[in-house]
Amino acid sequence: MSWFKTLSLMLLILTVTACGDFKVRTLSHNEVDQIASIQVAGSSGRIGQIYTRQLKDQLMIDPGITPTHRLESKLSVSSASALSVVGSSSNLKKMTMSASFTLTNLTTGKMELTESISTKATLGAISSYYGQDVSETQGQERLAKLLADRVANRMQLFFIARDN
């Protein structure tokens, strides 16, 4: 039993010391200015507009600052219906929305970041066809906002990592 206590104590010490180098800080003024100077390209359609508006809000875009980078995004949505529930029929749908984005430096013309982020949601559970359509529309809107938040977080991480 003593070897178990020793091993547990060693694992606890390793866990605590491994987290010792983790630093939480706010963005510096330089990083905030770099993020605010991103030019966000508009996306088409209602979902694209919701995504773009949320992304601009999260990036705190300042129209008075000359843009240094351009962020272009492409949204794609796919859904698979009829998830099965044991013992009953189901109207549930599994929806996946993806955002592929590129960050281009406007002075050099070089693409500095190219990535894709996706998120999933389960929706439906409403028997009427109208309710299912509304549920799908609201699901797409929620996923677009969530993706915009995640892309904005990725932009922040990009500039933090680049400056360090």
C-alpha positions as CSV (number, residue, x, y, z in Angstrom):
1,M,0.0,0.0,0.0
2,S,2.9,2.4,0.6
3,W,4.0,2.1,-3.0
4,F,0.5,3.2,-4.1
5,K,0.7,6.3,-1.8
6,T,4.1,7.1,-3.1
7,L,3.0,6.8,-6.7
8,S,-0.1,8.9,-6.0
9,L,2.0,11.6,-4.4
10,M,4.5,11.6,-7.2
11,L,1.7,11.9,-9.8
12,L,0.1,14.7,-7.8
13,I,3.4,16.6,-7.7
14,L,4.0,16.1,-11.4
15,T,0.5,17.3,-12.2
16,V,0.9,20.5,-10.1
17,T,4.4,21.3,-11.5
18,A,3.3,20.7,-15.1
19,C,0.6,23.4,-14.6
20,G,3.1,25.8,-13.1
21,D,4.2,27.3,-16.5
22,F,0.6,28.0,-17.6
23,K,0.1,31.8,-17.8
24,V,-3.2,33.6,-18.3
25,R,-3.0,37.2,-19.4
26,T,-5.0,39.8,-21.3
27,L,-4.2,40.9,-24.8
28,S,-1.5,43.6,-25.1
29,H,-2.4,46.9,-26.8
30,N,-0.3,45.9,-29.8
31,E,-2.2,42.6,-30.1
32,V,-5.6,44.3,-29.8
33,D,-4.6,46.8,-32.5
34,Q,-3.4,43.9,-34.8
35,I,-6.7,42.1,-34.3
36,A,-8.7,45.2,-34.8
37,S,-7.0,45.9,-38.1
38,I,-8.2,42.6,-39.7
39,Q,-10.4,43.2,-42.8
40,V,-13.2,40.7,-42.7
41,A,-14.5,39.7,-46.1
42,G,-18.3,39.4,-46.2
43,S,-20.0,36.0,-46.7
44,S,-23.2,35.6,-48.8
45,G,-26.6,34.6,-47.5
46,R,-28.3,35.1,-44.2
47,I,-26.1,32.7,-42.3
48,G,-23.0,34.3,-43.8
49,Q,-24.2,37.7,-42.7
50,I,-24.8,36.5,-39.2
51,Y,-21.3,34.8,-39.1
52,T,-19.6,38.0,-40.5
53,R,-21.4,40.3,-38.0
54,Q,-20.6,38.1,-35.0
55,L,-16.9,37.8,-36.2
56,K,-16.5,41.5,-36.6
57,D,-18.0,42.1,-33.1
58,Q,-15.7,39.5,-31.5
59,L,-12.6,40.9,-33.3
60,M,-13.5,44.5,-32.3
61,I,-12.9,45.8,-35.8
62,D,-12.0,49.4,-35.9
63,P,-12.8,51.1,-39.2
64,G,-10.4,53.9,-38.4
65,I,-7.4,51.6,-38.5
66,T,-5.8,50.8,-41.8
67,P,-6.2,47.0,-42.4
68,T,-3.0,45.0,-42.3
69,H,-4.6,41.5,-42.8
70,R,-7.6,40.1,-44.7
71,L,-9.7,37.3,-43.3
72,E,-11.7,35.3,-45.9
73,S,-14.1,32.6,-44.7
74,K,-16.2,30.0,-46.5
75,L,-19.1,28.3,-44.6
76,S,-20.5,24.9,-45.4
77,V,-23.4,23.1,-43.9
78,S,-24.3,19.5,-44.0
79,S,-27.0,17.5,-42.1
80,A,-27.9,13.9,-41.8
81,S,-31.4,13.1,-40.7
82,A,-33.1,10.3,-38.9
83,L,-30.9,9.6,-35.9
84,S,-32.5,6.5,-34.3
85,V,-33.9,6.5,-30.8
86,V,-34.4,3.0,-29.4
87,G,-38.1,2.1,-29.2
88,S,-39.5,5.1,-31.2
89,S,-39.3,7.0,-34.4
90,S,-37.2,10.1,-34.4
91,N,-37.2,13.4,-36.3
92,L,-33.7,14.4,-35.1
93,K,-31.1,15.7,-37.4
94,K,-27.3,15.9,-36.9
95,M,-26.0,19.1,-38.4
96,T,-22.4,20.0,-39.1
97,M,-21.2,23.5,-40.0
98,S,-17.6,24.2,-41.1
99,A,-15.7,27.4,-41.6
100,S,-12.6,27.3,-43.8
101,F,-10.7,30.5,-43.4
102,T,-7.4,32.1,-44.6
103,L,-5.6,35.1,-43.1
104,T,-3.6,37.0,-45.7
105,N,-1.1,39.7,-44.9
106,L,-2.0,42.7,-47.1
107,T,1.5,44.2,-47.3
108,T,3.2,41.0,-48.4
109,G,0.3,39.2,-50.0
110,K,1.4,36.0,-48.1
111,M,-1.2,33.7,-46.6
112,E,-0.2,33.5,-43.0
113,L,-2.9,31.1,-41.7
114,T,-5.2,28.6,-43.4
115,E,-7.4,26.5,-41.2
116,S,-10.8,24.9,-40.9
117,I,-13.0,24.7,-37.9
118,S,-16.2,22.7,-37.6
119,T,-19.0,22.3,-35.0
120,K,-22.0,20.0,-34.7
121,A,-25.5,20.2,-33.3
122,T,-28.4,17.9,-32.9
123,L,-31.8,19.5,-33.7
124,G,-35.3,18.6,-34.4
125,A,-37.6,16.7,-32.0
126,I,-40.5,18.6,-33.3
127,S,-43.3,16.8,-35.1
128,S,-44.5,19.5,-37.4
129,Y,-42.7,20.2,-40.6
130,Y,-42.8,24.0,-40.0
131,G,-41.3,23.5,-36.6
132,Q,-38.5,21.3,-38.1
133,D,-37.7,24.1,-40.6
134,V,-37.6,26.7,-37.9
135,S,-35.4,24.4,-35.8
136,E,-33.0,24.0,-38.6
137,T,-32.8,27.7,-39.3
138,Q,-32.2,28.5,-35.7
139,G,-29.6,25.7,-35.5
140,Q,-27.7,27.2,-38.4
141,E,-27.8,30.6,-36.9
142,R,-26.5,29.3,-33.6
143,L,-23.7,27.3,-35.2
144,A,-22.7,30.3,-37.4
145,K,-22.3,32.5,-34.2
146,L,-20.4,29.7,-32.5
147,L,-18.0,29.3,-35.5
148,A,-17.5,33.1,-35.6
149,D,-16.5,33.0,-31.9
150,R,-14.1,30.2,-32.5
151,V,-12.5,31.8,-35.5
152,A,-12.1,35.1,-33.5
153,N,-10.4,33.1,-30.7
154,R,-8.1,31.5,-33.3
155,M,-7.1,35.0,-34.6
156,Q,-6.3,36.1,-31.1
157,L,-4.2,33.0,-30.5
158,F,-2.4,33.5,-33.9
159,F,-1.3,37.1,-33.0
160,I,-0.3,36.1,-29.4
161,A,1.8,33.2,-30.6
162,R,3.4,35.4,-33.4
163,D,4.4,38.1,-30.9
164,N,5.9,35.7,-28.4
